[in-house]
Amino acid sequence: GGQWKSLALLQVEQEGVTVKGSSHFNPDPDAETLYKAMKGIGTNEQAIIDVLTKRSNMQRQQIAKSFKAQFGKDLTETLKSELSGKFERLIVALMYPPCRYEAKELHDAMKGLGTKEGVIIEILASRTKNQLREIMKAYEEDYGSNLEEDIQADTSGYLERILVCLLQGSRDDVSGFVDPGLALQDAQDLYAAGEKINGTDEMKFITILCTRSATHLMRVFEEYEKIANKSIEDSIKSETHGSLEEAMVTVVKCTRNLHSYFAERLHYAMKGAGTRDGTLIRNIVSRSEIDLNLIKSQFQKIYGKTLSSMIMADTSSDYKNALLNLVGSDS
């Protein structure tokens, strides 16, 4: 039944993974290596990189357990006290279980002054229903508050509505069934809600973008283009602006090609002067055990250069070496 994935699908999933972990894994020597790398004066960063970037997240959790059992110290806290800057941020990110890491990124995006809407949009628009459920659970456990309520408290207007709708994860439909009649109706409704009249009916856009499956939306976008003579993205851009526009366009991008969307996020993190390290770290860490290889090939297709070459040009020292290890070789 449904719980057995086809072999072909598993094959594709495995091909996407850049960090596979160690096949003959024993956490104890790894924990010892890390302990030695950090004890006394000075830190052996390379030893830390060699261990942590070459293990899967599950293996890192076991190393942390072993570290505490052998040395009576918390591994993450020890890493934090020994490392600094972007390199610390990357290594610490690797130590979180995935759903707790994304919960932390959402929490950090909302705490303090000013909300980083971009982070919230990126995570909510690109994760599956199951991932979102896990993230909400982790958020509640780690921060003692409800993610949905925090998002509502931190955003307003139509942006708040689209984020709350996305959080419900109603877009997952694995059946792939598309009702052509409904797709046409949706396209007509979107056209009427946007291009045809003055003033946009934002709620219509939000409802359709947040509740229909990807396969259905692809058909809607096709029909829309026939009616409006322009892409749905172009319409959204001319009808809305700011964070709401970003949220809607992101949903469209994730629907059209998730791997292209992540390639674009990574490119955005490094293009121009300066690096948006938060975005770079989050996207590499969170996709390394899902689909980073597939993102790498989209990256090369879109930008005509490899992801690693851009990382090499844009980052330096231990931070660079750790990122390159996570990204893996260019095959």
Backbone torsions as a table, in degrees:
resi	resn	phi	psi	omega
1	GLY	NA	-158.7	-173.5
2	GLY	-59.2	-26.9	-173.5
3	GLN	-77.1	-16.9	178.9
4	TRP	-91.2	111.9	179.0
5	LYS	-75.4	146.6	177.5
6	SER	-66.3	151.5	-178.0
7	LEU	-59.6	-38.6	-179.1
8	ALA	-61.4	-40.5	-179.2
9	LEU	-66.8	-42.9	177.5
10	LEU	-60.9	-39.1	178.6
11	GLN	-59.1	-48.8	179.5
12	VAL	-60.9	-43.5	-179.2
13	GLU	-61.7	-43.2	179.8
14	GLN	-64.0	-38.7	-179.1
15	GLU	-63.9	-25.2	-177.9
16	GLY	-77.2	-18.0	-170.3
17	VAL	-84.5	126.7	177.0
18	THR	-95.0	-29.1	179.4
19	VAL	-107.4	105.6	-174.7
20	LYS	-100.0	-14.2	-179.4
21	GLY	86.9	178.3	-175.1
22	SER	-95.3	137.2	-175.4
23	SER	-81.0	-31.9	176.0
24	HIS	-107.4	78.2	-167.0
25	PHE	-95.6	131.2	171.5
26	ASN	-137.1	115.9	-173.8
27	PRO	-67.6	-25.8	-172.7
28	ASP	-63.1	-52.0	177.3
29	PRO	-61.9	-34.3	177.5
30	ASP	-61.8	-44.7	-179.9
31	ALA	-61.6	-40.2	-179.7
32	GLU	-65.9	-43.0	177.2
33	THR	-57.1	-44.6	-179.8
34	LEU	-65.4	-40.7	-179.8
35	TYR	-61.1	-46.5	179.6
36	LYS	-64.0	-35.3	-178.7
37	ALA	-66.1	-21.9	-173.9
38	MET	-113.8	-6.7	-176.0
39	LYS	-87.0	154.6	-179.7
40	GLY	74.4	-161.7	-176.2
41	ILE	-84.9	136.4	178.2
42	GLY	82.1	159.6	-177.5
43	THR	-128.4	138.0	174.8
44	ASN	-91.9	87.3	-176.5
45	GLU	-60.2	-39.1	-176.3
46	GLN	-61.2	-38.7	178.9
47	ALA	-63.5	-38.5	178.8
48	ILE	-65.1	-44.4	178.3
49	ILE	-60.9	-47.0	-176.6
50	ASP	-59.8	-39.6	179.6
51	VAL	-75.1	-58.6	-166.3
52	LEU	-72.5	-30.9	-179.6
53	THR	-83.1	-10.8	-178.8
54	LYS	-103.9	9.8	178.1
55	ARG	-118.0	152.0	177.1
56	SER	-75.6	166.9	-178.7
57	ASN	-60.3	-40.6	-179.8
58	MET	-61.5	-39.9	178.1
59	GLN	-67.0	-38.8	178.0
60	ARG	-61.2	-36.0	178.8
61	GLN	-63.8	-39.0	179.6
62	GLN	-70.2	-35.3	176.8
63	ILE	-62.9	-41.4	180.0
64	ALA	-62.5	-40.9	177.5
65	LYS	-61.1	-48.1	-179.2
66	SER	-63.2	-39.4	179.8
67	PHE	-59.5	-45.2	-179.4
68	LYS	-67.5	-40.7	-178.8
69	ALA	-65.3	-41.0	-176.9
70	GLN	-80.1	-37.4	-169.1
71	PHE	-120.6	0.1	176.4
72	GLY	63.2	26.9	179.0
73	LYS	-132.5	152.9	176.0
74	ASP	-80.7	126.0	-175.2
75	LEU	-62.4	-48.0	-177.9
76	THR	-60.7	-44.9	178.9
77	GLU	-62.2	-39.2	179.0
78	THR	-64.7	-42.9	177.3
79	LEU	-60.0	-45.0	-180.0
80	LYS	-59.0	-38.7	-176.7
81	SER	-76.2	-22.3	-177.1
82	GLU	-94.4	-28.0	-173.8
83	LEU	-108.0	169.2	177.0
84	SER	-150.0	169.5	173.9
85	GLY	65.1	-150.6	-175.7
86	LYS	-65.1	-35.4	-179.9
87	PHE	-62.1	-44.6	176.1
88	GLU	-59.4	-45.5	-178.1
89	ARG	-58.6	-41.2	179.6
90	LEU	-68.2	-48.3	-177.5
91	ILE	-63.8	-42.0	178.2
92	VAL	-63.8	-38.9	177.8
93	ALA	-59.0	-37.9	-179.5
94	LEU	-65.5	-24.8	-175.0
95	MET	-81.7	-18.0	179.2
96	TYR	-78.6	138.9	167.1
97	PRO	-60.2	144.5	-171.9
98	PRO	-47.3	-50.0	-175.7
99	CYS	-68.5	-31.9	177.7
100	ARG	-71.8	-32.9	178.0
101	TYR	-65.7	-45.4	-178.6
102	GLU	-69.3	-34.2	175.5
103	ALA	-61.7	-41.8	179.1
104	LYS	-63.5	-43.2	179.2
105	GLU	-61.4	-40.7	178.1
106	LEU	-66.9	-42.6	180.0
107	HIS	-62.4	-46.0	178.6
108	ASP	-62.8	-31.5	-178.6
109	ALA	-69.9	-21.3	-175.9
110	MET	-107.8	-16.7	-175.5
111	LYS	-82.5	156.2	179.6
112	GLY	76.6	-166.3	-177.3
113	LEU	-81.8	137.8	175.2
114	GLY	76.2	134.4	-178.8
115	THR	-102.2	135.4	174.1
116	LYS	-87.5	84.6	-176.7
117	GLU	-58.0	-35.1	-176.6
118	GLY	-57.0	-38.7	-179.5
119	VAL	-66.9	-45.3	-178.1
120	ILE	-63.6	-44.0	179.3
121	ILE	-60.9	-47.9	-178.3
122	GLU	-56.4	-48.7	-176.1
123	ILE	-70.0	-47.3	-175.4
124	LEU	-67.0	-34.1	-176.3
125	ALA	-81.0	-19.4	-170.6
126	SER	-110.6	-4.2	-176.6
127	ARG	-98.4	154.5	178.9
128	THR	-77.3	167.4	179.2
129	LYS	-56.8	-44.9	178.9
130	ASN	-61.8	-43.8	178.5
131	GLN	-61.4	-44.2	-179.5
132	LEU	-61.8	-40.3	177.7
133	ARG	-59.8	-46.9	179.4
134	GLU	-62.0	-41.5	-179.8
135	ILE	-63.8	-42.9	-179.8
136	MET	-62.8	-40.2	179.7
137	LYS	-64.5	-47.8	-179.8
138	ALA	-62.1	-39.0	-178.7
139	TYR	-61.5	-47.0	179.9
140	GLU	-62.5	-43.6	-179.3
141	GLU	-65.0	-41.8	-173.9
142	ASP	-84.3	-29.2	-173.9
143	TYR	-118.9	-1.9	176.0
144	GLY	63.2	18.1	174.6
145	SER	-137.1	169.2	-173.7
146	ASN	-92.2	126.1	-176.0
147	LEU	-58.1	-45.9	-178.6
148	GLU	-60.7	-44.2	179.4
149	GLU	-64.5	-39.5	179.2
150	ASP	-64.9	-39.5	177.8
151	ILE	-64.7	-41.3	178.6
152	GLN	-63.7	-38.0	-179.1
153	ALA	-70.8	-25.0	-170.8
154	ASP	-100.4	-15.5	-179.8
155	THR	-128.3	171.2	-179.8
156	SER	-148.5	174.4	175.6
157	GLY	62.0	-147.0	-176.2
158	TYR	-70.2	-26.1	176.9
159	LEU	-63.2	-45.6	177.6
160	GLU	-57.5	-43.1	-177.3
161	ARG	-65.9	-43.3	-178.5
162	ILE	-67.1	-36.8	179.5
163	LEU	-67.3	-42.1	178.1
164	VAL	-65.0	-40.1	177.5
165	CYS	-62.2	-43.7	-179.5
166	LEU	-63.1	-36.7	-178.1
167	LEU	-63.1	-24.0	180.0
168	GLN	-71.8	-17.4	176.7
169	GLY	60.8	37.6	-177.7
170	SER	-83.4	3.5	-174.8
171	ARG	-87.8	-10.9	-179.0
172	ASP	-75.4	118.0	171.0
173	ASP	-141.1	109.6	-172.5
174	VAL	-82.7	-14.7	-175.7
175	SER	-64.0	-29.7	180.0
176	GLY	72.2	12.2	-180.0
177	PHE	-76.9	133.0	176.9
178	VAL	-124.7	128.3	175.3
179	ASP	-94.3	106.3	-175.0
180	PRO	-58.2	-35.2	179.4
181	GLY	-62.8	-45.9	179.5
182	LEU	-67.4	-36.6	179.3
183	ALA	-61.9	-43.4	179.2
184	LEU	-64.7	-44.2	178.9
185	GLN	-59.1	-45.4	178.5
186	ASP	-59.7	-43.7	-179.3
187	ALA	-62.0	-42.6	178.8
188	GLN	-65.5	-40.6	178.1
189	ASP	-62.2	-42.2	179.4
190	LEU	-64.8	-40.7	-179.7
191	TYR	-64.2	-45.4	178.8
192	ALA	-63.9	-35.5	-176.8
193	ALA	-75.5	-20.6	-175.0
194	GLY	-118.9	-77.7	-168.0
195	GLU	-71.1	-31.6	-167.9
196	LYS	-75.5	-34.7	-173.8
197	ILE	-119.4	161.9	173.3
198	ASN	-77.2	140.8	-176.4
199	GLY	83.1	129.9	-175.0
200	THR	-100.2	140.0	173.1
201	ASP	-90.1	85.4	-174.1
202	GLU	-58.4	-38.1	-175.1
203	MET	-60.5	-34.4	179.7
204	LYS	-63.5	-45.3	177.4
205	PHE	-59.6	-47.8	-176.7
206	ILE	-60.8	-47.3	-177.5
207	THR	-60.7	-47.4	-178.0
208	ILE	-67.1	-44.4	-179.3
209	LEU	-65.7	-30.0	-173.5
210	CYS	-97.0	-12.2	-175.9
211	THR	-116.6	-12.0	-178.9
212	ARG	-94.0	150.5	179.4
213	SER	-72.0	162.4	-179.4
214	ALA	-60.0	-44.2	-178.8
215	THR	-62.0	-40.2	178.6
216	HIS	-66.2	-45.4	-178.3
217	LEU	-62.0	-36.7	178.3
218	MET	-56.6	-42.1	178.5
219	ARG	-67.5	-40.1	177.9
220	VAL	-60.7	-44.6	-178.7
221	PHE	-62.0	-39.2	178.8
222	GLU	-62.4	-49.7	-179.9
223	GLU	-63.1	-38.3	-178.3
224	TYR	-60.7	-44.3	-177.9
225	GLU	-61.8	-36.7	178.1
226	LYS	-64.7	-42.2	-177.3
227	ILE	-73.9	-44.8	-170.2
228	ALA	-93.0	-12.9	-174.6
229	ASN	59.1	24.9	172.6
230	LYS	-154.8	161.1	-177.5
231	SER	-73.8	158.1	177.3
232	ILE	-59.2	-38.0	178.1
233	GLU	-58.6	-45.9	-178.8
234	ASP	-62.4	-38.8	177.4
235	SER	-64.8	-45.5	179.6
236	ILE	-58.7	-44.1	-177.8
237	LYS	-64.1	-33.8	-179.3
238	SER	-84.7	-17.6	-176.4
239	GLU	-98.2	-26.4	-176.9
240	THR	-129.8	175.4	176.4
241	HIS	-152.3	175.5	175.7
242	GLY	64.6	-146.6	-174.9
243	SER	-66.7	-31.5	178.6
244	LEU	-65.1	-44.0	176.5
245	GLU	-59.3	-46.4	-179.7
246	GLU	-59.0	-43.4	-179.2
247	ALA	-63.4	-47.1	-178.9
248	MET	-64.7	-45.8	-179.8
249	VAL	-62.6	-37.3	178.9
250	THR	-63.4	-42.5	177.4
251	VAL	-59.9	-43.0	179.5
252	VAL	-62.8	-45.5	-179.7
253	LYS	-62.4	-44.6	-179.8
254	CYS	-64.9	-29.0	178.3
255	THR	-73.5	-43.7	-176.9
256	ARG	-68.3	-49.4	179.9
257	ASN	-162.7	102.8	-176.1
258	LEU	-60.4	-39.9	-177.4
259	HIS	-68.3	-36.1	175.4
260	SER	-65.4	-37.8	179.4
261	TYR	-61.2	-46.7	-179.6
262	PHE	-67.8	-35.9	175.7
263	ALA	-59.3	-42.1	-180.0
264	GLU	-66.2	-38.6	177.5
265	ARG	-63.1	-41.2	-180.0
266	LEU	-67.6	-38.7	178.6
267	HIS	-65.7	-43.9	178.6
268	TYR	-59.2	-36.2	-178.9
269	ALA	-65.3	-26.8	-173.7
270	MET	-113.3	-14.1	-175.1
271	LYS	-72.2	158.5	178.0
272	GLY	70.9	-167.6	-179.1
273	ALA	-79.1	140.9	178.3
274	GLY	76.4	162.9	-178.2
275	THR	-123.8	136.0	174.4
276	ARG	-86.8	85.9	-170.6
277	ASP	-64.1	-35.4	179.0
278	GLY	-57.3	-46.9	-179.6
279	THR	-66.8	-41.6	179.9
280	LEU	-62.3	-50.7	-179.0
281	ILE	-62.2	-49.0	-176.0
282	ARG	-59.6	-44.9	-175.5
283	ASN	-73.4	-34.6	177.9
284	ILE	-72.7	-45.4	-179.8
285	VAL	-63.9	-46.7	-172.3
286	SER	-75.9	-20.5	178.9
287	ARG	-100.5	-7.3	-172.7
288	SER	-61.0	-28.2	178.8
289	GLU	-109.3	18.1	177.3
290	ILE	-121.2	-66.6	-170.2
291	ASP	-150.0	26.6	-174.9
292	LEU	-62.6	-31.7	176.8
293	ASN	-63.1	-40.3	-179.5
294	LEU	-69.5	-35.1	176.9
295	ILE	-65.7	-41.2	178.6
296	LYS	-58.6	-42.8	-177.6
297	SER	-72.3	-33.3	173.6
298	GLN	-64.9	-40.2	-179.5
299	PHE	-57.3	-47.7	-178.7
300	GLN	-64.7	-39.4	179.1
301	LYS	-62.1	-45.6	-174.7
302	ILE	-75.9	-42.7	-170.3
303	TYR	-105.7	-5.2	176.8
304	GLY	68.6	17.0	173.1
305	LYS	-148.3	163.6	-177.1
306	THR	-82.9	156.3	176.2
307	LEU	-60.6	-42.6	-179.2
308	SER	-63.3	-36.8	-178.8
309	SER	-65.2	-34.6	179.4
310	MET	-72.4	-37.9	177.0
311	ILE	-64.1	-42.4	179.9
312	MET	-60.5	-39.3	-177.8
313	ALA	-76.2	-23.4	-168.0
314	ASP	-106.2	-15.6	-176.7
315	THR	-128.8	174.0	179.7
316	SER	-145.6	169.6	175.6
317	SER	46.8	-138.7	-173.4
318	ASP	-59.2	-38.7	179.2
319	TYR	-57.7	-47.6	179.2
320	LYS	-61.9	-48.0	-178.2
321	ASN	-60.6	-40.7	179.7
322	ALA	-66.5	-43.9	178.8
323	LEU	-61.0	-44.9	-178.5
324	LEU	-62.9	-38.0	176.0
325	ASN	-61.2	-42.5	-179.0
326	LEU	-67.1	-36.5	-178.1
327	VAL	-74.6	-29.3	177.3
328	GLY	78.8	177.2	-172.8
329	SER	-74.8	158.9	175.7
330	ASP	-88.0	107.1	-179.9
331	SER	-101.8	NA	NA
